[in-house]
Amino acid sequence: MKKKVLLVEDTATIRQMYKGKLLLEQFEVLTADHGGEALQILARERPDLILLDLMLPVVDGFKVLQVVKTDPRLQEVPVIVFSAKGQPEEIEKAMKLGATDFLIKSVSKPKDVVDKIKKVLAETTVKGSAPAYRVAIQEEGLDIQSLFRDFAVARCPRCGGRQVLELVPDFTQASPWFSAHFVCHSCLPAAPSRAS
């Protein structure tokens, strides 16, 4: 599944350049050319990341950032501020409002910006924003009996308890993907999120 990026930039050439680069990198891209339009989009969409200019008409980037970080539905969405200036007071204000990072346009190449977006999205995934699942395995099936025999996974070697298959989402893949391993639900704490 493609990750969705909201690009908020009032300069058309910069907006088109970064939209094109993000599309080439297999992102879904929403664009806004002023802060008011960004807020309208955010009222109906929840992007995976926001790339946000500060100097915007109608509503400036600081106000957009403040709205995002005070909205329970959006507050976990990472925001990378992408500004032409980058004065220390601007950077400090953006970070205090909850920005994930601050990039200066004049020293950031499109490749660097995309690499930063990928890094932030990967870190967000690692923080456990998605559910993991623990699935009980029925021992009656022939394939399962072979699996238990070949890999000795039927019972926990430590306590002898029954093991379950733990599936953890892996968003480094282009399509939905899970990493899986057997765990003993007697020896480990409860699943990180809902079990099925």
C-alpha positions as CSV (number, residue, x, y, z in Angstrom):
1,M,0.0,0.0,0.0
2,K,1.4,3.4,-1.0
3,K,2.1,5.9,1.8
4,K,0.2,9.2,1.5
5,V,2.1,12.5,1.7
6,L,0.4,15.9,2.0
7,L,2.7,18.5,0.4
8,V,1.9,22.0,1.5
9,E,3.8,24.5,-0.7
10,D,2.7,27.8,-2.2
11,T,5.3,28.1,-5.0
12,A,4.0,26.2,-8.0
13,T,7.4,25.2,-9.4
14,I,8.6,23.7,-6.1
15,R,5.2,22.0,-5.5
16,Q,5.3,20.4,-8.9
17,M,9.0,19.4,-8.6
18,Y,8.4,17.6,-5.3
19,K,5.1,16.1,-6.3
20,G,6.8,14.6,-9.3
21,K,9.7,13.2,-7.2
22,L,7.4,11.7,-4.7
23,L,5.2,10.1,-7.4
24,L,8.3,8.6,-8.9
25,E,9.2,7.2,-5.5
26,Q,5.7,5.5,-5.3
27,F,4.1,7.8,-2.8
28,E,0.5,8.9,-3.1
29,V,0.6,12.7,-3.1
30,L,-1.9,15.3,-2.0
31,T,-1.1,18.9,-2.5
32,A,-2.2,22.2,-1.1
33,D,-1.0,25.7,-2.1
34,H,-1.9,27.5,1.1
35,G,-2.6,26.6,4.7
36,G,-6.4,27.0,4.4
37,E,-6.5,24.4,1.6
38,A,-4.2,22.1,3.7
39,L,-6.7,22.3,6.6
40,Q,-9.6,21.5,4.3
41,I,-7.8,18.4,3.0
42,L,-6.9,17.3,6.6
43,A,-10.5,17.6,7.6
44,R,-11.3,14.6,5.3
45,E,-7.9,12.9,4.8
46,R,-5.3,11.5,7.2
47,P,-1.9,11.4,5.4
48,D,1.0,9.3,6.6
49,L,3.2,12.4,6.6
50,I,3.0,16.1,6.0
51,L,5.7,18.1,4.2
52,L,4.9,21.7,5.3
53,D,6.1,25.1,4.2
54,L,5.9,27.8,6.8
55,M,5.4,31.0,4.8
56,L,2.0,30.3,3.3
57,P,-0.9,32.6,2.3
58,V,-4.3,32.4,4.1
59,V,-3.1,30.3,7.0
60,D,0.6,30.0,7.8
61,G,2.5,26.8,8.4
62,F,2.8,27.3,12.1
63,K,-1.0,27.4,12.5
64,V,-1.4,24.3,10.3
65,L,1.2,22.5,12.5
66,Q,-0.6,23.6,15.7
67,V,-4.0,22.3,14.3
68,V,-2.4,19.0,13.4
69,K,-0.7,18.5,16.7
70,T,-3.8,19.3,18.8
71,D,-6.2,17.1,16.7
72,P,-6.4,13.6,18.3
73,R,-7.1,12.2,14.8
74,L,-3.9,13.8,13.3
75,Q,-1.5,14.3,16.2
76,E,0.5,11.2,15.5
77,V,1.1,12.2,11.8
78,P,4.7,13.2,11.4
79,V,5.3,16.7,10.1
80,I,8.5,17.7,8.3
81,V,8.8,21.5,8.1
82,F,10.3,22.6,4.8
83,S,11.1,26.3,4.9
84,A,13.1,28.8,2.9
85,K,14.5,30.6,5.9
86,G,15.4,28.4,8.8
87,Q,16.2,31.0,11.4
88,P,16.9,29.5,14.9
89,E,13.7,31.0,16.3
90,E,11.7,29.5,13.5
91,I,13.2,26.1,14.0
92,E,12.7,26.3,17.8
93,K,9.1,27.3,17.4
94,A,8.3,24.6,14.9
95,M,9.9,21.9,17.0
96,K,8.1,23.1,20.1
97,L,4.8,22.9,18.2
98,G,5.6,19.2,17.4
99,A,7.4,19.1,14.1
100,T,9.3,15.9,13.5
101,D,12.1,17.6,11.6
102,F,13.0,20.9,9.9
103,L,14.6,21.1,6.4
104,I,15.9,24.2,4.7
105,K,14.9,24.4,1.0
106,S,18.2,26.1,-0.2
107,V,20.4,23.3,1.2
108,S,18.0,20.3,0.7
109,K,18.1,18.4,-2.6
110,P,14.9,16.5,-3.6
111,K,16.6,13.2,-3.0
112,D,17.6,14.2,0.5
113,V,14.0,15.3,1.2
114,V,12.6,12.0,0.0
115,D,15.2,10.0,2.0
116,K,14.2,12.0,5.1
117,I,10.5,11.2,4.4
118,K,11.3,7.5,4.1
119,K,13.4,7.5,7.3
120,V,10.7,9.3,9.3
121,L,8.0,6.9,8.0
122,A,10.2,3.9,8.8
123,E,10.8,5.2,12.4
124,T,7.1,5.8,12.8
125,T,6.3,2.2,11.9
126,V,9.0,0.9,14.3
127,K,7.3,2.8,17.1
128,G,4.4,0.4,16.9
129,S,1.8,2.5,15.3
130,A,0.3,-0.7,13.7
131,P,-1.2,-3.7,15.4
132,A,0.5,-7.0,15.8
133,Y,-1.5,-10.3,15.9
134,R,-1.2,-13.5,17.8
135,V,-2.9,-16.5,16.2
136,A,-3.5,-19.9,17.8
137,I,-2.4,-22.8,15.6
138,Q,-4.7,-25.8,15.4
139,E,-2.6,-29.0,15.7
140,E,-4.9,-31.2,13.7
141,G,-3.8,-30.2,10.2
142,L,-1.2,-32.4,8.4
143,D,0.9,-29.4,7.4
144,I,0.9,-28.1,11.0
145,Q,1.9,-31.5,12.3
146,S,4.9,-31.5,9.9
147,L,5.8,-27.9,10.9
148,F,5.7,-28.8,14.6
149,R,7.8,-32.0,14.0
150,D,10.4,-30.3,11.7
151,F,10.8,-27.1,13.7
152,A,9.8,-28.3,17.2
153,V,7.5,-25.4,17.7
154,A,4.5,-27.1,19.3
155,R,5.5,-26.4,22.9
156,C,7.6,-23.8,24.6
157,P,11.1,-25.2,25.4
158,R,11.1,-23.1,28.6
159,C,7.7,-23.8,30.2
160,G,6.1,-26.4,28.0
161,G,3.2,-24.1,27.2
162,R,1.5,-24.0,23.9
163,Q,3.0,-21.5,21.4
164,V,1.1,-19.1,19.1
165,L,2.2,-17.5,15.8
166,E,2.9,-13.8,16.2
167,L,2.4,-11.6,13.0
168,V,4.0,-8.2,13.0
169,P,3.4,-5.7,10.1
170,D,6.5,-4.8,8.1
171,F,6.0,-1.5,6.2
172,T,9.4,-1.7,4.6
173,Q,7.7,-3.8,1.8
174,A,5.8,-2.2,-1.1
175,S,2.8,-4.4,-0.5
176,P,1.1,-5.6,2.8
177,W,3.6,-7.9,4.5
178,F,4.1,-9.5,7.9
179,S,7.1,-10.9,9.7
180,A,6.1,-14.0,11.7
181,H,7.6,-16.1,14.5
182,F,6.3,-18.4,17.3
183,V,6.0,-17.2,20.8
184,C,4.7,-18.7,24.1
185,H,1.8,-16.7,25.5
186,S,2.6,-18.0,28.9
187,C,6.2,-16.7,29.0
188,L,5.6,-13.3,27.2
189,P,3.5,-10.3,28.0
190,A,0.2,-9.7,26.3
191,A,0.3,-8.9,22.6
192,P,1.2,-5.4,21.7
193,S,-2.3,-4.7,20.5
194,R,-5.4,-6.6,19.7
195,A,-5.1,-10.4,19.2
196,S,-7.1,-12.5,16.8
